[in-house]
Amino acid sequence: MKNLYKPSSLISYLSSLDIKLKKSLSQNFLIDKNIIDKMISSADIQSDDIVLEIGAGAGILTFEIAKKAKKVIAIEKDDIFAKELKNYRVDNIETLNIDFLKLDLNDLKKIDKKIKVISSIPYSLTTPIITKLLNNFSLFSSITLMVQKEVAQKIIAKSSTKLYGFFSVFVQFYSDAKIIQIASKNCFLPKPKVDSAIIELKIKNDFFKTLDPNFSFEKFLLFVKQGFSQRRKKLVSLIKTYISKEKLLYILDKLNINRNARAENLSLNDFLALYKKLF
């Protein structure tokens, strides 16, 4: 396998396949070896790890992961790239020619240990991909992704800041999220219009063990989503369908939450505390 992170090698390879890159699949390839190494090192891959890669493309990241992991499950929607990956016949790389969003993750339950995810994902599909991964959090130990810089900033955003929203709370509920490194647009070919960032999402498996067995993840997140559904409205106005205004104000006071607060002013812990009091 040639070092396809080198622009000349990548261009030659794509030309040999007569491939025209698809904007719909966000086909921008990493050409910075330092960034590739950073993604892999931050995931702390061990020799017995199973790694899931979404959008393997030309295999630039795939083959580097395969050098360290026990097995790589490479998901690639593009027929040509998937066929090429299979043709390399690397023993510890399993290529699945499928759209990740259509993949039945129940098949991964057969694996007897938690999986690590390392991927440079299509930016146009960032939200549905992360949502699907976290809705199946029990399968994974960590998720390391290359995403658009602004999306990464939204994911780690704190309450009462401009970028903070439902998606911030959603991701932070399931994982401890942090930005590992910013990646310039110059790290990709073709060059995208925006800078990117490596983010790490460490699944909060220990935290979930502390929750009441009857705690409903779905109900809690719907509650949070409703709070953000009309950002300009105060929580009192949005939540009054669950409880009388007087009782709600009493609960807010007990939790030291401002009576005039909007959803954007509440941290994840505030939402959890309020939810537990209401339900």
C-alpha positions in Angstrom: 0.0 0.0 0.0 1.5 3.3 -1.1 1.6 6.3 1.3 -1.6 7.8 0.0 -1.4 10.7 2.5 1.2 12.1 0.1 -0.6 14.3 -2.4 1.3 13.1 -5.4 0.6 9.4 -4.5 -3.1 10.1 -3.8 -3.7 12.0 -7.1 -2.0 9.2 -9.0 -4.1 6.6 -7.3 -7.4 8.4 -7.9 -6.4 8.9 -11.5 -5.7 5.2 -12.0 -9.2 4.4 -10.8 -10.7 7.2 -12.9 -12.5 8.4 -9.8 -14.4 11.7 -9.7 -14.9 12.8 -6.1 -18.4 13.1 -4.9 -19.4 16.2 -3.0 -22.4 14.4 -1.6 -20.1 12.0 0.2 -17.8 14.8 1.5 -14.8 13.0 -0.1 -11.9 15.1 1.2 -8.8 13.0 2.0 -6.3 13.5 4.9 -2.9 14.3 3.5 -1.1 15.2 6.8 0.7 12.3 8.4 1.0 14.2 11.7 -2.8 14.6 12.0 -3.3 10.9 11.0 -0.8 9.9 13.7 -2.5 12.2 16.2 -5.9 10.6 15.6 -4.6 7.2 16.1 -2.4 7.9 19.1 -5.2 9.8 20.9 -7.4 6.7 20.6 -4.7 4.6 22.4 -5.2 1.6 20.2 -4.1 -1.7 21.8 -3.1 -4.9 19.9 -6.4 -6.6 20.9 -8.7 -3.7 20.0 -11.5 -3.8 17.4 -11.8 -0.5 15.5 -14.8 0.7 13.5 -14.0 3.2 10.8 -16.8 5.1 9.0 -16.1 6.3 5.5 -12.8 4.5 4.9 -12.4 6.0 1.4 -9.0 5.3 -0.1 -7.9 3.6 3.1 -5.4 6.4 4.2 -6.5 6.1 7.8 -7.6 2.4 7.6 -4.2 0.9 6.9 -2.5 3.0 9.6 -5.1 1.8 12.1 -4.6 -1.8 11.0 -0.9 -1.6 11.9 -1.9 -1.4 15.6 -5.4 -2.9 16.0 -6.4 -6.5 16.1 -9.1 -5.8 13.5 -10.5 -2.9 11.5 -14.2 -2.9 10.4 -14.1 -0.4 7.5 -17.4 1.0 6.3 -17.4 2.5 2.8 -20.4 3.5 0.8 -18.6 4.2 -2.5 -18.5 1.0 -4.6 -15.1 1.6 -6.2 -13.3 2.4 -2.9 -14.9 -0.5 -1.1 -13.9 -2.9 -3.9 -10.3 -1.6 -3.9 -10.1 -2.0 -0.1 -11.2 -5.6 -0.4 -8.7 -6.2 -3.2 -5.8 -5.4 -0.9 -6.7 -8.6 1.1 -5.3 -7.3 4.4 -6.0 -10.0 7.0 -7.2 -7.7 9.8 -9.3 -5.4 7.7 -13.0 -6.3 7.0 -14.6 -4.0 4.5 -18.4 -3.5 4.4 -19.7 -1.8 1.3 -22.7 -0.1 2.9 -24.1 3.3 4.0 -23.2 3.5 7.7 -26.6 5.0 8.5 -28.3 1.8 7.0 -26.0 -0.6 8.9 -27.6 -2.7 11.5 -25.3 -2.3 14.5 -26.8 -5.3 16.2 -24.3 -7.3 14.3 -21.6 -5.7 16.4 -23.0 -7.2 19.5 -21.4 -10.4 18.6 -18.0 -8.9 19.4 -17.1 -9.8 22.9 -15.5 -6.4 23.8 -16.3 -2.7 23.4 -15.3 -1.2 20.1 -13.3 1.9 19.4 -14.4 4.2 16.6 -11.8 6.2 14.6 -13.1 8.0 11.6 -12.8 11.1 9.4 -16.5 11.3 8.7 -18.5 13.1 6.0 -19.2 16.5 7.4 -22.7 16.7 5.8 -23.6 13.6 7.9 -21.9 14.5 11.2 -25.1 14.8 13.3 -26.8 11.6 12.2 -23.6 9.6 12.4 -22.8 10.8 16.0 -26.4 10.4 17.0 -26.5 6.8 15.7 -23.2 6.0 17.5 -24.3 7.4 20.8 -27.7 5.9 20.7 -25.8 2.6 20.6 -23.3 3.7 23.2 -23.1 0.3 24.9 -21.2 -1.0 22.0 -18.3 1.5 22.2 -15.6 2.6 24.6 -14.4 5.7 22.8 -15.1 7.6 19.6 -12.4 9.6 17.9 -13.6 11.7 14.9 -12.5 14.3 12.5 -15.3 16.8 12.2 -15.8 20.4 11.1 -14.2 22.8 13.6 -17.5 24.6 14.4 -19.3 21.4 15.0 -16.6 20.3 17.5 -17.0 23.6 19.3 -20.7 23.1 19.5 -20.2 19.6 20.9 -18.0 20.8 23.8 -19.9 24.1 24.3 -20.9 25.1 27.9 -24.2 26.5 29.0 -24.9 30.2 28.4 -22.6 30.4 25.3 -23.6 31.0 21.7 -22.8 27.6 20.4 -24.5 25.6 23.2 -27.6 23.8 22.2 -29.5 20.5 22.3 -26.7 18.6 20.4 -24.2 19.8 23.0 -26.3 18.3 25.8 -27.0 15.2 23.8 -23.3 14.4 23.2 -22.2 15.4 26.7 -24.9 13.2 28.3 -23.4 10.1 26.6 -19.7 11.0 26.7 -16.9 13.1 28.0 -16.1 15.2 25.0 -13.0 17.2 24.2 -11.1 18.6 21.2 -7.8 16.9 20.7 -6.4 19.1 17.9 -7.5 21.6 15.3 -6.7 20.5 11.7 -6.2 23.2 9.0 -8.1 22.9 5.7 -4.6 22.5 4.2 -4.5 19.0 5.7 -7.0 17.7 3.1 -7.2 17.1 -0.6 -9.3 18.6 -2.1 -9.1 21.5 0.3 -12.4 22.1 2.1 -13.7 25.6 2.9 -13.5 25.2 6.6 -11.0 24.0 9.2 -11.6 20.8 11.1 -10.9 19.3 14.5 -10.2 15.9 16.0 -12.7 15.2 18.8 -12.7 12.5 21.4 -15.9 11.2 22.9 -15.2 8.8 25.8 -18.4 6.9 26.6 -19.6 7.5 30.2 -20.1 3.8 31.1 -19.5 4.3 34.8 -21.9 7.3 34.9 -24.7 5.2 33.4 -24.3 2.6 36.2 -25.2 5.4 38.8 -28.6 6.1 37.1 -31.8 4.7 38.4 -32.7 1.4 36.6 -36.0 3.1 35.5 -34.3 6.2 34.1 -35.4 6.7 30.5 -32.7 8.0 28.2 -35.2 8.7 25.5 -37.6 10.5 27.8 -34.9 12.6 29.3 -33.5 13.7 25.9 -37.0 14.5 24.6 -37.4 16.7 27.7 -34.1 18.5 26.9 -35.0 18.8 23.3 -38.3 20.4 24.1 -36.5 22.9 26.3 -34.4 24.0 23.2 -37.4 23.9 20.8 -38.1 27.6 21.4 -34.9 29.1 22.6 -36.3 32.5 23.4 -38.9 31.1 25.7 -38.2 30.8 29.4 -38.2 27.3 30.9 -41.2 28.1 33.0 -43.3 28.6 29.9 -42.1 25.4 28.2 -42.3 23.1 31.2 -45.6 24.2 32.7 -47.4 21.4 30.9 -45.7 18.9 33.2 -46.4 20.7 36.5 -48.1 23.7 38.0 -46.2 27.0 37.7 -46.1 27.4 41.5 -44.5 23.9 42.1 -42.1 24.5 39.2 -40.9 27.7 40.6 -40.4 26.0 44.0 -38.3 23.3 42.3 -36.2 25.8 40.4 -35.5 27.7 43.6 -34.5 24.4 45.4 -32.1 23.6 42.6 -30.7 27.1 42.5 -31.8 27.6 38.9 -32.9 31.1 38.0 -36.6 31.4 37.5 -36.0 33.4 34.3 -33.6 30.8 32.9 -33.9 29.5 29.3 -32.7 26.1 28.2 -29.4 27.5 27.0 -28.7 28.6 30.6 -28.9 25.1 32.1 -25.9 22.7 32.2 -26.3 19.0 31.7 -26.3 18.5 35.4 -29.1 21.1 35.8 -31.2 19.3 33.2 -30.7 16.0 35.0 -31.5 17.4 38.4 -34.7 19.2 37.1 -35.8 16.0 35.2 -35.4 13.9 38.3 -37.6 16.3 40.3 -40.3 16.5 37.6 -40.5 12.8 36.8 
